[in-house]
Amino acid sequence: MTSAVQGHAPITRASMVIAALSTVVEWYDFTLYLYFATVLSRVFFGGGEHSLLATLAGFAISYAMRPLGALVFGVIGDRLGRRHTLLLSMALMTVAMLVTALLPDYRHMGMTAGYLLLLLRCLMAFSVGGEYTGVVAYLLEGAQKRHRGLVTSLASAASEIGALLAVGVSALTVALASRAQLDAWAWRIPFFVGAALAGSIWIARSAMQESPDFRRQQARGSVPETPVRDTLAHHRLAIWRTFAISALGSITYYVGITYVPAFLSTTGTMGEGESLGLSTLAAVAVILVTPWVGSLSDRVGRKPVLAWLALLSAALPSAMFALMAHGSSVQIVIAAVVLACVAGGVSAVGAPATAEQFPGEGRLSGLALGVTVATAIFGGLTPFLAELLIGLTGWAAVPGAMIAVIALAVLPVLLTMPETRPES
C-alpha cells in the first residue's frame, strides 16, 4: 500500500518546517472568506436579504475549481516534482489575494463586483487545489516512518494557525473600525495581510529540497508518464477510501468550525465581533489537539482513530449546534470547542491516512482524485446548504445533523479499510 522511501538523504528540517508552515497561507485566505462572510455580503452583494446566501454560494461555486486545480498541480507534482507544484500554487495564491484586496466594491460596480470576487475565488480555489495535497505528500515522504502521523498532521495544525491568524486579523479589524469604515475600506486590510504572507512563503519555498520519494522515482526511472490514468487503473479502491476520509474531514471542519460565525449571526446568538473571538478559541483547540491525534495514530494505527472520530462525529454535533443556538455563553464556548476538537482530530489522522493509500508514483494525482473532490462537495457546498436548510426548516441543529449523516455513511468504509500505518 505504502511506498518505502529509502536510499536517499532525508529532507532537511528547514525544508520540512517551510512545507508545514506553507498551509498557513492557504487556510488563512479560505477561512478569512468565511469568517468575513457577513462583511463581504454587504461590500460585494449590497447587503440585501439574500446577500449572505449569495456570498456562501460563491464560496461553494469556487470550490468546484479545487479538484481541477488539484489534478493539474498533481500531474505537475507527479511528473516534475513536489517542489515545482508547491512554488507555482503559492505564486497564484499571492496574485489572487492581492487582486482581491484591490477590488472595487458594490457601490462602484454593482453586481459586477460580486462576479469579480467570484472569479478570484475560483482562481484561489484552483491554486489551493494543489496546495494541501502537495504539502501532505511532501511531509509524508520526508518523515521517518514511525513519526509519519505526527509530522504529516502538522500540515493540519499549520492550517489552523492560518485560520487563527485569519480570525485574529478579522477580529482586530472589526474591533478597530466602525461599520461604515469596515464596509468602505477596512475590509481590504486582511486581504493585503494575506498577500504579503503568501509572497513571503513563496520566497521561503524557493530554498526547499525536492522530496526524497520523488528523487527515488527519478533514480529508478519510475516517474509515471500518465499519473492520472495509472491511478485510475490501479488504485480505484484507494481513491474511494480517500474520498470517504476527506468527506468526513471536510464537513466536520467547514460546518463544525468555519461556518460557526455565520451560524451564530444567523441565529442572532452573537454579533460579528463576539463570534470571531469564539472562533479564535476554536482554532487554538485544533492546534493543540492535532499533533496529539497524529501521534496517537502512529501508536495505535490510523484505522481505529478514524473509526472513533467518526462515531464522535455522529453523536455530538447536533447537540452542540442546538447548544450554540439556545445555550448560555459558557455552553456556546464549550460546544464550539468540542466541535473544533472533533474536526481537528479528523484532519490530523486524515492527512497521513489519505496519503498512505497510494504509492509514491502518482500519489498527488491519487489525492487529487479522492481528497479534493470530496472537499469540493462536503467542504465548499455544505456551509451554503446549512444556511439554506436552517432558513427552510428553522431547526438550529440542522448543521449537526448533516455532519452525523456523513459520519455514519463513511463509517463502514473506515471499518473495512486496511491499516496503512507502517510497521515499526
N, C-alpha and C positions, 0 to 999 in steps of 0.2 A: 504493500500500500504506500509506504513512505519511501523516499529516496535517500539513501545514505550519502552524506557529504564527506568525502574522505580524499586524502592525498593532496590537499591544498591548504595553504595557510589560512587561518581563520580571519574574519573581518576584525579590524581594529576596534577598540572600544569607542573611539571618537566617531567612526562611521556608524556604529550601532546607535549611539546617542543621537546623532543627527537624524538617522532614519526614524527613530522612535518619536522624536520631537516634531518631525515633519507633519504629523497628523494634527498637530495643534492648529495649523492654519486651515486645513480642510474643515474641521468641525467648528472652528471659530466662525467662519462665514456662514455655514449652513444653519447652525443653531442661532446665530445672530438674526437671521431672517425670520425664524420662528419666534424668538424672544421679542423681536421688534415688529411682529406681525400687525399689531393694532395700530402702531405708529405708521407703518408703511401703507396700511389700508387707507389712512387719511391722506397721506402725502401723494400716493400714486393712483388711488382709485376714488378720491373725493370724499371718503368718509360717510357714504350713504349707508342705507340699511343692509345691503349685501356686500359691502366693501371688504369686510374681514373674510367672508367666504370666498370672494374673488382672489384675495391675497393668498389664502391657503390653497385655492385651486391652482394658482400659478406655481406654487411650490410643488404640487402634485404633478402638473404637466411637465415641468422642467425635469423632474426625476425620471421621466421616460428616456431622457438623453443619457442617463447614467449607465445603463447596460451597453449602449452603443459606444460610449467613451471607454468603458472597461474592455470591450472587445478590441477596439483599435489599439489602446495602450497595452493590452495584454499581448497582442501579437508582436508589438514593438519590443516588449519586455522579454518574450519568449524567443524572439529571433535575434535581437541586437543586445539584450542585456537589461537587467533590472535598473541599473543606474540611468540609462538613457530615458526610460519611461518616467522615472521619478523627476528628472530635470525638466522634461517637456511639460508634464502635467502641472508642475509648480509655476512654470512660466505663464501658462494660460490662466491659472488661478489669479496670479498677480494682476494681469491685464483686466480680467473680469471685475475684480474688486475695485480697482482704480476707476474704471469707467462708470461703475455703479455709483461711486461717490460723487461723480461729476454730472450725473443725470439731471435734466430739468424735471420739474415736478408737475402735478396735475393742474396747478394754477396756470402754468405757462403752456402746456401742451395737451391738456385734456387727457382722454383715454390713451393717446399715443404714448404718454409717459408710462402707463401701465404695461403697454405692449413692449416697450423698450426694456423695462425691468424684466419682463418675462423672457425676452431674448437673451439677456445677460445671465439670467438664472439657468437657462439652457446651456450656455457656454460653460458656466460654472459646474453644472452637473456633469457635463461631458468630461471636463478635466478631472473632477473628483472621482469619476468612474474608474480611472486607472490608478488613483492615488492610494486609497486604503488597501486595496488588494496587493498593489506593488510593495507597500511598506510591510504588510503582513508576511508576504513571501520572503522579502529581504531579511527580516528579523528571524524568521523560522530557519532559513538556510544558513544564517550566520551564527546561530546559538548552539551551545553544547546540547547534546540530545537530552540530558537529564534536566535541563532548565528551559526546554523549548516552550512549555506552557507559560512560565513566568515571563520570559523575555518577550514572547510574541504578544502576551497580554498587555505589555507596556504600550503597544500601539493604541489599545483601547483607553488606557489610563491617560496617555498624552492627548487623545481625542477629547477627553473630558476636561483636561486642562484648557484646551481650546474653548470648550463650552463654558468653562468657568470664567475664562478671560472675556468671552463674549457677553456673558450675563453681567460681569463686573463693569465692563465698559458701558454696557447699555444702562445699567442701574445708575452709574455715575452721571451719564449724560442726561437721563431723565430727571435726576435729583437736582442738577445744577442749572438746567434750562427750564424756562417756563414752557407751557404747552404751545404757545404761539412761536417761541424760538425753536422749539423742537420740530415743529411742522415746517418752519421756514428754512432753517439751515442746520440746526444742531444734529439732525438725524444722519447727516453726512459723516460726522466725526468717527463713529465706529467703523465705517467702511474704509476711511482713509487709514485708520489704525491697522485694519486687516491687510490692506495693500502693502503697507510698509513692512508688516510682519512677513508676508509671503515673499517679498523681494529679498528680505534678509535670509530666509530659509533657502531660497534658490541659490544665493551666493554660497551658503554653507554646504549645500549638496554638491556643488561643483568639485569638492575635495573628497567625496565619498569613494570608497573602493567598490569594485564590482563584487556581486555575490559569489561566494566560493562554489555554490552549486552550478551556477552558470559557467564559471571557469572550468568546472569538471566536464560539463557538456561540450564546451569548446575543445578541451583536450581529447575527449573521446570521439569527437565528431558526431555527437548525438543531438545537437541542436535541431529541433523539429523544423522542417520546411513549411509544413501546414499545421500549426499547433491547434487551431480550432477544429479542423477536420479530424485530426488524430484523437483529440479529446472526446469529440462526439462519438467516434467509432469505438473507443476502448474504455471510456470511463463514464458511461451514462448513469450508472448507479451512484457514482461519486458525485456527479452533478446534482442528482436528486437529493442526496443527503445534505450537500452544502446549501441547496435551496431551502430545505426544511430548517436547518440550523439558523440560517440567516433570516428566515421569515420570523422565527421566534425572537431573535435578537433585534430585528428591525422594529417590530410592533411594540415590544417592551420598551425600547429606547424612545422611539418617536411619539408614541402615545403616552407612555409612562413617565417621560421626562420632559421632552421639548414641547409637547402640546399643553402641558400643565399651566403655564402662564395664561395662554389663551382660554383654557377651560375655566380658570378662576375668574377671568374677566367676563366671560360669557355668563357664568352663573351668578355674577355680582358678589362673589365671596371676598375678593381682594382687588385693589387697584393695581395699576401697572407697576408702580414702584415697589409695592409690597410683594407682588408675585415674582418679580425679578430677584428680589432679595431671597425669597424662598428657593428659587432655582439655584442660587449660589450654594445654599446648604446641600441641595441635592447633588450638585456637581462635586462638592468636597466628599460626600459619601461615596460616590462612584470611584473617585480617585483612590480612596482608602481601601475599598473592597476589591477592586480589580486585581491588583497584584497578588492578594491573598488567595483569591479564587484561582488565578492562573497557576500559582504554586501548588494549590491543593490538587489541581488536575494533573500535575507532574507526579504527585504521590499516589493518588488513588485511581487516576485514569480520567479521560475526557467523558466517556460514556456515562458513568454513574453521576458525575457532577451535572452534566446537561439534563439527565433524566430528573434529578431532584429539582433543578431550577425550573423545568417545565411544569412540574407539579405545583411549585410555589406560584408560578405564573397563572396557573388555572385557578388556584384557590384564593389569592389575595387581592388582585387589582379591583374587582367590582366593589368590594367593601372599602378599599382605600379611596376610590373616587367618590363614593357615597359620603364618606367621612369628610373629604375635602369640600364637598358641596354643602354639608349641613353641620359639620362639627365645629368645635371651638378652635381658637388659634393654635393651641398646643396640638390638638388632634390633626389639624391640617398639616402641621410641620411633620409629625410622626408619619402620616400617610404618604407624604411626598418623599420622605427619606426611605421608607420601606420600598416604594416603587422604584426609586433610584438604585437601591442596592440590588434588587432582583434584576433590573435591566443591566446594571454594571457587571453582575456575575455572568449573565448570559453572554455578553460581549467579550468578557475576559476569556472564557473557555472556548467560545465560538471561534475566536481568531485562530488558535492552533488547530482546533478540530477540523475546520474547513480546509485549511492549507494542507493538512496531512492526508487529505483524501486523495491527493494527486501526487505523482512522481514529479521530480524537478522539471523534466521535459514537459512543457505545456502547462505548468502549474498556474500561471497567470491567466491563461485562456480558460482553464477549468474554473477558476474562481470567478472570472467574468461571467461565465455562463450560469453558474449557480448562485453565487452570493449577490451580485449586483442586480440580477433580475428580481430576486426576492426582495431586495431593498427598495427597488423602484415601486413594487406593488405594495409591500407592507410597511414601508417607511414613508415614501412620498405621498401615497394616497390616503393612508389611514388618518392623519390629522384632519384632513378635509372631510372624510366620512364621519369621523367622530363629531365634528362640529355640526355637520348636516343632520345626523341622527338625533343629536340632543335637541336640535330645533324641531324636528318632526315628532319626537316621542315625549319630550320633556323629562326623560329619565336620565338623571345625572350619572348613573352607573354604567351607561352605555359604553364608554371607552374601556372600562374594566372588563365588561362582557366580551368585547372584541378581542382583547388580549387572551382571555380564557379560552375562547373558541379556537384560536390559532394554537395555543399551547396544547390543548387536547388533541388537535389534528396532527401535530408533529410528534407527539409522544411515542406512537408506535414506531416511527422511523428511528427515533433516538434509542429505543429499547432493543431494536434489532440490528443496528449498525455494528460493524466490528470496532474493536478498540484500536485507536491509532497512536496512543502514547508509545514511544519507542521503549523497548525493554532496557533496563539498566545494564 
